[in-house]
Amino acid sequence: MRLEFPETGHSNETLVAVVLGAVLATVSGVLANQLEAHVRRRERERSAALLFGEVLSTLKVLLESADRIRAFPPAYGPVTRRMLRSARREIDIYERNRETLVDLRDPALRADLHRLVVQIAMPLDGILDSVDDARPEEDDTRDRGFDWMMENSLRIPDLVARLGAIARHDFGHFASSAATAATPQPNRTDQASAASAAALTADASAAP
């Protein structure tokens, strides 16, 4: 009597194909999820770097403007106070978005950024608290706090450059805009007066 065995070759090939397809689908799904997570993390990091870079750039412009205005008496007059309050509002923006600081993957950058903001906010708050009831004899104390604040602000460009590399953004337009705003523009009345004076001088020279 002859025994016949069922053919299993085709079934085995089908099973192998199904298993291989399932493995490939699982691996591709995991890789796709990892890639998507990386892209999202990178976008969050860029957004955080862009936000903090703009905050620091604006803060630097405001502090430098307040420092220039402080040179004209009264040192802590209304214009200086408005500039300092605007600078404090920029720090408020940082504090409201502080949780996004963790999106910056560089721990040294996070520490340097937070340390700088704290070292600027402390003397700034002291100055703002004292100018509400300002007395000229207290200007020396305010000046020391202001000078320390401006000394700390010298570290802003380095941090902005590091943030700009992450955000792939050039924050240089803040400095150029500030330089343009700080450049005194000629007054039309002064130009007319100068032209009239030049004409009178020319007439006087031409007179016998």
C-alpha positions in Angstrom: 0.0 0.0 0.0 1.4 3.4 -1.0 1.2 6.3 1.5 0.8 9.8 0.2 1.9 12.9 2.2 0.2 16.3 1.7 2.3 19.0 0.0 3.3 21.8 2.4 5.8 23.7 0.3 3.3 26.3 -1.0 1.7 26.7 2.5 5.1 27.3 4.1 6.0 29.9 1.5 2.8 31.7 2.1 3.3 31.6 5.9 6.9 33.0 5.5 5.6 35.8 3.3 2.9 36.8 5.8 5.3 36.7 8.7 7.9 38.7 6.8 5.3 41.3 5.7 4.2 41.7 9.3 7.7 42.2 10.5 8.5 44.7 7.8 5.2 46.6 8.5 6.0 46.7 12.3 9.6 47.9 11.7 8.5 50.6 9.2 5.8 51.8 11.6 8.2 52.1 14.5 10.7 53.9 12.3 8.0 56.3 11.0 6.9 57.1 14.5 10.5 57.7 15.6 11.1 60.0 12.6 7.9 61.9 13.3 8.8 62.3 17.0 12.3 63.6 16.0 10.8 66.1 13.6 8.3 67.4 16.1 11.0 67.6 18.8 13.2 69.5 16.4 10.4 71.9 15.5 9.7 72.6 19.1 13.3 73.3 19.7 13.5 75.7 16.8 10.3 77.5 18.0 11.8 77.8 21.5 15.1 79.1 20.2 13.3 81.6 18.0 11.1 82.9 20.8 14.0 83.3 23.3 16.3 84.8 20.7 13.7 87.5 19.9 13.1 88.2 23.6 16.8 88.6 24.3 17.4 90.7 21.2 14.6 93.0 22.1 15.7 93.1 25.7 19.2 94.2 24.6 17.9 97.0 22.4 15.6 98.3 25.2 18.4 98.2 27.8 20.9 100.0 25.5 18.3 102.6 24.7 17.6 103.2 28.4 21.3 103.4 29.1 21.7 106.1 26.4 18.7 108.1 27.7 20.0 107.8 31.2 22.9 110.1 30.2 20.5 113.0 30.0 19.0 114.5 33.2 16.9 113.5 34.9 18.7 110.1 34.7 15.6 108.2 35.7 13.0 110.4 34.2 9.7 109.2 32.5 11.4 108.1 29.2 14.0 106.0 31.1 11.3 104.4 33.2 9.2 103.5 30.2 12.1 101.9 28.6 12.9 99.9 31.7 9.2 98.8 32.0 9.3 97.6 28.4 12.4 95.6 29.2 10.6 94.1 32.2 7.7 93.1 29.9 10.1 91.2 27.7 11.3 89.3 30.8 7.7 88.6 31.6 7.3 86.9 28.2 10.3 84.7 29.0 8.8 83.8 32.4 5.4 82.9 30.9 7.0 80.6 28.4 9.7 79.2 30.7 8.3 75.7 30.3 9.4 75.7 26.7 13.0 76.0 27.9 13.1 72.2 28.2 12.7 72.0 24.4 16.3 73.2 24.1 18.3 70.0 24.2 21.6 71.7 25.2 21.7 71.8 29.0 24.5 74.3 29.1 22.4 76.7 26.9 19.4 76.3 29.1 21.4 77.0 32.2 23.2 80.1 30.7 19.9 81.5 29.4 18.1 81.2 32.7 21.1 82.5 34.7 21.3 85.6 32.4 17.6 86.4 32.7 17.7 86.1 36.5 20.8 88.3 36.7 19.1 91.0 34.6 15.7 90.8 36.3 17.1 91.2 39.8 18.7 94.7 39.4 15.9 95.7 36.9 13.2 95.0 39.5 15.2 96.9 42.1 15.5 99.9 39.9 11.8 99.9 39.0 10.8 99.6 42.6 13.0 102.6 43.6 12.0 104.9 40.8 8.4 104.9 41.8 9.4 107.3 44.6 12.7 108.5 43.1 14.9 110.8 45.0 18.1 112.2 43.4 20.3 111.2 46.3 19.5 107.6 45.6 20.7 107.7 42.0 24.1 106.4 43.0 22.5 103.2 44.2 20.4 102.9 41.1 23.4 103.5 38.9 25.3 100.6 40.5 22.4 98.3 39.9 22.0 99.6 36.3 25.8 99.2 35.6 25.7 95.6 36.9 22.6 94.9 34.7 24.4 96.4 31.6 27.5 94.3 32.4 25.3 91.2 32.4 23.6 92.2 29.2 27.0 91.9 27.4 26.5 88.2 27.4 23.3 88.5 25.3 24.9 88.5 21.8 26.7 85.2 22.5 23.4 83.5 23.6 21.5 85.0 20.7 24.1 83.6 18.3 23.7 80.1 19.9 19.9 80.4 19.7 20.1 81.6 16.1 22.1 78.5 15.1 19.4 76.3 16.5 16.5 78.3 15.0 18.4 78.8 11.7 17.5 82.5 12.0 19.6 85.7 11.9 18.7 88.1 14.7 21.0 90.7 13.3 18.1 92.8 12.1 17.3 93.8 15.7 20.7 95.4 16.0 20.5 97.1 12.6 17.0 98.5 13.4 18.2 99.8 16.8 21.2 101.5 15.1 19.0 103.2 12.6 16.6 104.3 15.3 19.5 105.7 17.4 20.9 107.7 14.4 19.6 111.3 14.7 17.6 112.3 11.7 18.0 115.8 10.3 15.3 118.2 11.3 13.6 120.1 8.3 13.5 123.3 10.3 17.2 123.1 11.1 17.9 122.3 7.4 15.9 125.4 6.3 17.7 127.6 8.9 21.1 126.3 7.7 20.2 127.0 4.1 19.0 130.6 5.0 22.1 131.2 7.0 24.3 130.0 4.1 22.4 132.3 1.7 22.8 135.3 4.0 26.5 134.5 4.3 26.8 134.4 0.5 25.0 137.7 0.1 27.2 139.3 2.7 30.3 138.1 1.0 29.1 139.4 -2.4 28.3 142.8 -1.0 30.9 145.6 -1.8 
